[in-house]
Amino acid sequence: MAKRYLGIDEAAAKLGISKDELNLLRTKGEIRGFADRGTFKFIEEDVNELARRMQPTSDPDVPMIDG
């Protein structure tokens, strides 16, 4: 199966974050980005995995924060 690549705008929108925050995560090594003519592309599977990691945990040992 061929890998599908997302442009930075689409990847950031899918994650619900800004392009700047996505670039910061890329520079920290949280997600792989591939240079493409002055911008970056991201493998859709990597974006989906990062989205899962960004979800709040449902671990019962993690205290709830009232706010």
N, C-alpha and C positions, 0 to 999 in steps of 0.2 A: 504494500500500500504506500503510495506516495505521501510524503510529508507535506502538510499545508502550512504555508507561512502567512503570518499576519503582519501588516504594517504597524508602525508604532501607534498610529491613531486608533486602529481597530483593537489592538492588544490592550491599550490603556483603557479604552471604553469597556471592554469585556471585563477588565479587572476593577473598574469603577474608580480609577486613580488618574492623575494627570500624567501627561507625557514626561514631565520633569521628574515625577516620582518614579515612573517606570525606568527612566534612564538612571536614576540613583540606584534602584534595585539591580540594574544591569551592571553598574560599576562596582557594586558590592558583591557581585557574583551570585545573587539570589536567582537570576534568570539569565540564560544565554541569549545574546543578541548577535545578529549577523549583519555586518556592514553591507549596505546596498545603496550605492550612489549618493552618499551624503546623509543617509538616514539608517535606521536599523529595522530589521525584520526579526520576528520571533516565531519559533515553531509552535503551532497551535496546541500541541500536547503539553509543551512546557508552560504555556499560558494557563491552560486548564489545571495543571498541577499546582502552579503558584496560587491560583484562585482557591483551590482546596486548602492549601496551607494557610491562606489568609483568613479563612473562616474561623469564627470564634469556636472554641472547643466546647464540647458538651460533656467534658469530664466532670463527674460529680464532686471530685476533690478540689476543683478550682472554685474559689469563692466568687459569689455574684457581687457585682459592684452596683450599689444603689446610686441612682443619679437622676 
